[in-house]
Amino acid sequence: MRNRLIDALSGQKVDYLEIRLEEYESTNIHFQGKELEKISSSQEIGGNVRALVKGRWGFVTFNRWDDLEKKVKEAVEIATLIGDQKSYFAPVEPVVEQLLP
């Protein structure tokens, strides 16, 4: 997962680019009257992408992990189309964390 995120972020011509992920799980239980018909569960990964280009933001959401690269490009394209200023950032030290499952 980490390598895929790094690959998706790499090489983009942006002032800032961020991917936020959300992993969710669902369980479905179906009854017909008193009879149990089906039990199923699923896990998905989705999230959002923010891109800043020339002072303007592009933002997209996704709910399929397979769409990650496409959605990064979309966010960058949106910001690029409307960007017409200089991007400014507050002078803060970055925080780097690695979260283990």
C-alpha positions in Angstrom: 0.0 0.0 0.0 2.7 2.4 0.9 4.6 2.0 -2.4 1.4 2.5 -4.3 0.7 5.7 -2.5 4.2 6.9 -3.1 4.0 6.0 -6.8 0.6 7.9 -7.1 2.1 11.0 -5.5 5.4 11.0 -7.4 6.0 13.0 -10.5 3.0 15.3 -10.1 3.6 18.9 -11.0 1.9 20.5 -8.0 2.6 22.8 -5.1 1.0 20.3 -2.6 -0.6 16.9 -2.9 -2.4 14.9 -0.2 -4.1 11.5 -0.2 -6.3 10.6 2.8 -7.5 7.0 3.1 -10.3 5.4 4.9 -10.8 1.6 5.3 -14.2 0.4 6.1 -15.9 -2.9 6.7 -19.6 -3.9 6.4 -21.5 -7.0 7.4 -25.0 -7.7 5.9 -27.4 -10.2 7.3 -30.6 -11.0 5.3 -33.7 -12.7 6.6 -36.8 -13.7 4.8 -39.3 -13.9 7.7 -37.6 -16.0 10.3 -35.3 -17.7 7.8 -31.7 -16.6 7.5 -31.1 -16.2 3.7 -27.6 -14.8 3.5 -24.7 -13.4 5.5 -21.9 -11.4 3.8 -19.1 -9.0 4.7 -16.8 -6.8 2.7 -13.9 -4.5 3.2 -13.1 -1.5 1.1 -10.6 1.3 0.9 -11.5 4.8 -0.2 -10.6 8.3 0.5 -9.9 11.7 -1.0 -7.2 13.6 -2.9 -6.3 17.3 -2.5 -4.0 19.0 -5.0 -2.8 22.6 -4.8 -1.6 24.2 -8.1 -0.9 28.0 -8.4 -3.1 28.9 -5.4 -6.1 26.8 -6.3 -7.3 23.5 -5.0 -8.6 20.4 -6.8 -10.5 17.9 -4.7 -11.9 14.4 -5.5 -13.2 11.5 -3.5 -13.0 7.8 -4.3 -14.4 4.6 -2.9 -12.4 2.1 -4.8 -8.7 1.5 -4.2 -8.3 0.6 -7.9 -9.3 4.2 -8.8 -6.4 5.8 -6.8 -4.1 6.8 -9.7 -7.0 8.1 -11.8 -8.3 10.2 -8.9 -4.9 11.7 -8.2 -4.7 12.8 -11.9 -8.3 14.3 -11.7 -7.5 16.4 -8.6 -4.3 17.7 -10.3 -6.2 18.5 -13.5 -8.9 20.4 -11.7 -6.4 22.5 -9.7 -4.3 23.1 -12.9 -7.3 24.3 -14.8 -8.2 27.0 -12.3 -4.8 27.8 -10.8 -3.7 31.4 -11.6 -1.9 32.6 -8.4 1.1 31.8 -6.2 0.6 29.2 -3.5 1.5 30.2 0.0 2.3 27.9 3.0 2.6 28.6 6.7 6.2 28.0 7.9 5.8 24.9 10.0 7.9 21.8 10.5 6.5 18.7 8.9 5.3 15.8 11.0 6.3 12.3 9.7 4.6 9.3 11.3 4.4 5.6 10.2 1.4 3.8 11.6 1.6 0.1 11.8 -1.6 -2.1 11.7 
